[in-house]
Amino acid sequence: MYSLKISTMRRVIGRAVVTAVAVALTAFLPSTAQAAVSVPPAAARDATCGVLAPGASATAQAAVDAACAQIGVWYSWGGGHGATPGATYGYYDGVDPDSLHDGERKGFDCSGLVRYAYYRATGKDLLNGTSNDQFHSSQASARFSAGQGTGPLLPGDLMFWGSGHIHHVAMYLGGGQMVEAYESGTHIRVAPARTGGDYAGAIRINPSGTVPPPPANGGTTFETWGTSVRTHSTPSVSASVVDTFAGPTQVSVQCQQHAETVTAEGYTNDIWSRLADGSWLTNVYIKGPAELPGVPDCGGSTTPPPTSGSKAFQTWGTGVRTHSEPHVNAGVVDYFAQPTTVNVVCQAHAQEVTADGYTNDAWSKLTDGSWLTNIYIKGPAWLPGVPTC
């Protein structure tokens, strides 16, 4: 026992002497040498994450650096989708048991990470929305098909996965590597770029961080996607065909309005855009959110009629989710990237929700059977004219 105490004392004293000597020596080191002994953050020491190939724009390189600085941060479902890009607490997605603790983990989901990276690179919130919204973003200056693989990709390009509807996005680094927020229960990581399975292709973000300038006729330039896309004389698929775009084409949009609902390629949208030649094109085939940003209403919009036994209301906010039950931890049924018209069947008092400065325990049941907290429905806390479920 006594010898143990002596040896312990020697170790303590020895450490104290070494520490004192080290402190004394640093006083005689030049400032550059002292700086060299500081330990950088773990992410900065991760040599596997960074710009791993030449050719990327300065904006793309800055986005890569911003994403790589998050290596080791938690994946959190719904994380990164606050009013300002940055890590936020997520929540249970209602399906994956690994996401049960996402409400305690401050981090990013896949789209939240790339949104934040390009926000840091440009100072602009260019990529707000889901990975599906990002895939169709008007900020894309180039697009690459799945069949092209990683050959034409540069660091900072965004890779997407999904068949019909995009469900995942990652950022390419070069050298066959990418950085991603993969799934609940994991941390942001570097992984080999996956081009098999349901890989859907990639986009390159406009390095200027701005949309193309409007054309001289006062419209706003957007790009279509898909093949054999038709424009019509009126906003209806049954109207006469004015033009057919064999492939992606730049179009000048003058205005947009709600009209006939179109379901195509896994998307449903009732908004149509009027082009410079007077023809109409469903927004399903225009890259960007369902309602194009910066485009005025044509003046002919009407609220879609509610289905029988329901009443139409408008949501507000972005990234609004509906659930299988009136509870934020229930399975997510739908995701509204932008304000959306919903048809409410009835409402009920259920889980109390506090969000965006409001608290409410009223939930509305929509015509598809999903539930939406009344916080995100425009109107009073208890919707007028809507029966109790």
Beta strands, then each sheet from edge to edge (+ up, - down):
strand 1: 74-75
strand 2: 88-89
strand 3: 106-108
strand 4: 140-145
strand 5: 158-161
strand 6: 168-174
strand 7: 177-180
strand 8: 189-192
strand 9: 199-205
strand 10: 220-223
strand 11: 229-232
strand 12: 241-245
strand 13: 250-264
strand 14: 267-275
strand 15: 280-282
strand 16: 311-314
strand 17: 320-323
strand 18: 332-336
strand 19: 341-355
strand 20: 358-366
strand 21: 371-373
sheet 1: 1+ 3+ 2-
sheet 2: 4+ 9- 5+ 6- 7+ 8-
sheet 3: 10+ 13- 14+ 15-
sheet 4: 11+ 12-
sheet 5: 16+ 19- 20+ 21-
sheet 6: 17+ 18-
end
